[in-house]
Amino acid sequence: MATSQFDLDSCIMCITSRSSKLFSNKFNDVMAPMGLNRSAWMALYYIDQQGELNQRDLANLIGITGPSMVKIVNQLHLANLITVAVSAHDRRERRLTLTAAGSDRLAQTIPLAEAFREQVTADIPQADLNTLARVMEHMMQNASDL
């Protein structure tokens, strides 16, 4: 049996994949009453942090494809949470900024995100969380280098 040498249940990549899906679904549940999902919330967050972003850079920060980003940008724009402007330097590039409504919505959701983080990380020492973050960053870099 070929699988006897490999334990999928203890494989860190499989554990993180399953946990990522679980966290994403649960975070979506938290944000749903605010009319957002995880990716849309992350878009508002990163636009707020950067002041202005282009669509491609935002997709990379969130970790989604270009077509998925287009759908989110369109939804956020229709909801008047972001503005979309054509770049003066490259007509193909779209520059994204938060509207006042987008800033307000983000401000309303930050306490929800903080409460979610606190619930998920309850009873885990900060040193362990720091180690996990450092190891995951290293693993992502290793995977990027493949």
C-alpha positions as CSV (number, residue, x, y, z in Angstrom):
1,M,0.0,0.0,0.0
2,A,1.6,3.3,-1.2
3,T,-0.2,5.4,1.4
4,S,1.3,3.6,4.4
5,Q,4.3,5.8,4.3
6,F,2.4,9.1,4.3
7,D,0.1,10.3,7.1
8,L,-2.3,12.8,5.6
9,D,-3.8,13.6,9.0
10,S,-0.5,14.8,10.4
11,C,0.7,16.6,7.3
12,I,1.1,20.3,8.2
13,M,0.1,21.4,4.7
14,C,-3.1,19.4,4.9
15,I,-3.9,20.6,8.4
16,T,-3.4,24.3,7.3
17,S,-5.5,23.8,4.2
18,R,-8.4,22.4,6.3
19,S,-8.0,25.0,9.0
20,S,-7.8,27.8,6.4
21,K,-11.1,26.7,4.9
22,L,-12.7,26.4,8.4
23,F,-11.5,29.9,9.4
24,S,-12.6,31.4,6.2
25,N,-16.1,30.0,6.5
26,K,-16.5,31.0,10.1
27,F,-15.2,34.5,9.3
28,N,-17.7,34.8,6.5
29,D,-20.4,33.9,9.0
30,V,-19.2,36.8,11.3
31,M,-19.1,39.3,8.4
32,A,-22.3,38.3,6.6
33,P,-24.6,40.6,8.7
34,M,-22.4,43.4,7.6
35,G,-22.8,42.5,3.9
36,L,-19.2,41.3,3.5
37,N,-17.3,38.1,3.2
38,R,-13.6,37.5,4.1
39,S,-12.2,38.6,0.7
40,A,-14.3,41.8,0.6
41,W,-13.4,42.6,4.2
42,M,-9.7,42.1,3.4
43,A,-10.1,44.3,0.4
44,L,-11.5,47.1,2.5
45,Y,-8.8,46.6,5.1
46,Y,-5.9,46.7,2.7
47,I,-7.2,49.6,0.8
48,D,-7.5,51.5,4.1
49,Q,-4.0,50.5,5.1
50,Q,-2.5,51.6,1.8
51,G,-4.7,54.6,1.1
52,E,-4.9,53.5,-2.6
53,L,-4.2,50.3,-4.4
54,N,-4.4,48.9,-7.8
55,Q,-6.6,45.8,-8.4
56,R,-3.6,43.5,-9.2
57,D,-1.7,44.4,-6.0
58,L,-4.9,44.0,-4.0
59,A,-5.6,40.5,-5.4
60,N,-2.0,39.5,-4.5
61,L,-2.4,40.8,-1.0
62,I,-5.7,38.9,-0.5
63,G,-4.4,35.8,-2.3
64,I,-7.0,35.5,-5.0
65,T,-7.1,35.5,-8.8
66,G,-7.7,38.5,-11.0
67,P,-11.2,37.4,-12.1
68,S,-12.2,36.9,-8.4
69,M,-10.8,40.4,-7.6
70,V,-12.9,41.9,-10.4
71,K,-16.0,40.4,-8.9
72,I,-15.2,41.8,-5.4
73,V,-14.3,45.2,-6.7
74,N,-17.5,45.4,-8.7
75,Q,-19.6,44.4,-5.6
76,L,-17.8,46.9,-3.3
77,H,-18.1,49.7,-6.0
78,L,-21.8,49.0,-6.4
79,A,-22.2,49.1,-2.6
80,N,-20.5,52.6,-2.7
81,L,-17.7,51.2,-0.4
82,I,-14.9,52.0,-2.8
83,T,-14.1,54.2,-5.7
84,V,-12.5,52.9,-8.9
85,A,-10.5,55.2,-11.1
86,V,-8.5,54.6,-14.2
87,S,-4.8,55.3,-13.6
88,A,-3.4,58.4,-15.2
89,H,-0.2,56.4,-16.1
90,D,-1.8,53.2,-17.5
91,R,-5.4,53.1,-18.7
92,R,-5.5,49.4,-18.0
93,E,-4.8,49.9,-14.3
94,R,-7.7,50.5,-11.9
95,R,-6.9,52.5,-8.7
96,L,-9.0,51.7,-5.7
97,T,-9.8,53.9,-2.7
98,L,-12.3,53.7,0.2
99,T,-15.3,56.0,0.2
100,A,-16.6,57.5,3.5
101,A,-19.1,54.6,3.6
102,G,-16.3,52.1,3.1
103,S,-14.3,53.6,5.9
104,D,-17.4,53.5,8.2
105,R,-18.2,49.9,7.3
106,L,-14.6,48.9,8.0
107,A,-14.6,50.7,11.3
108,Q,-17.9,48.8,12.2
109,T,-16.3,45.5,11.4
110,I,-12.9,45.8,13.1
111,P,-14.4,44.9,16.5
112,L,-16.0,41.8,14.9
113,A,-12.7,40.7,13.4
114,E,-10.9,41.3,16.7
115,A,-13.5,39.3,18.6
116,F,-13.2,36.5,16.0
117,R,-9.4,36.4,16.4
118,E,-9.7,36.4,20.2
119,Q,-12.1,33.4,20.0
120,V,-10.1,31.4,17.6
121,T,-6.8,32.0,19.5
122,A,-8.3,31.7,23.0
123,D,-6.0,29.8,25.5
124,I,-3.1,29.8,23.1
125,P,0.0,31.6,24.4
126,Q,1.2,34.5,22.3
127,A,4.6,32.9,22.0
128,D,3.0,29.9,20.3
129,L,1.1,32.2,17.9
130,N,4.3,34.0,17.1
131,T,6.1,30.8,16.3
132,L,3.2,29.6,14.2
133,A,3.2,32.8,12.2
134,R,6.9,32.7,11.6
135,V,6.8,29.0,10.5
136,M,3.9,29.6,8.2
137,E,5.6,32.6,6.6
138,H,8.7,30.4,6.1
139,M,6.7,27.6,4.6
140,M,4.9,30.0,2.2
141,Q,8.2,31.4,1.1
142,N,9.5,27.9,0.5
143,A,6.4,27.1,-1.5
144,S,6.8,30.3,-3.5
145,D,10.3,29.3,-4.4
146,L,9.2,26.0,-6.0
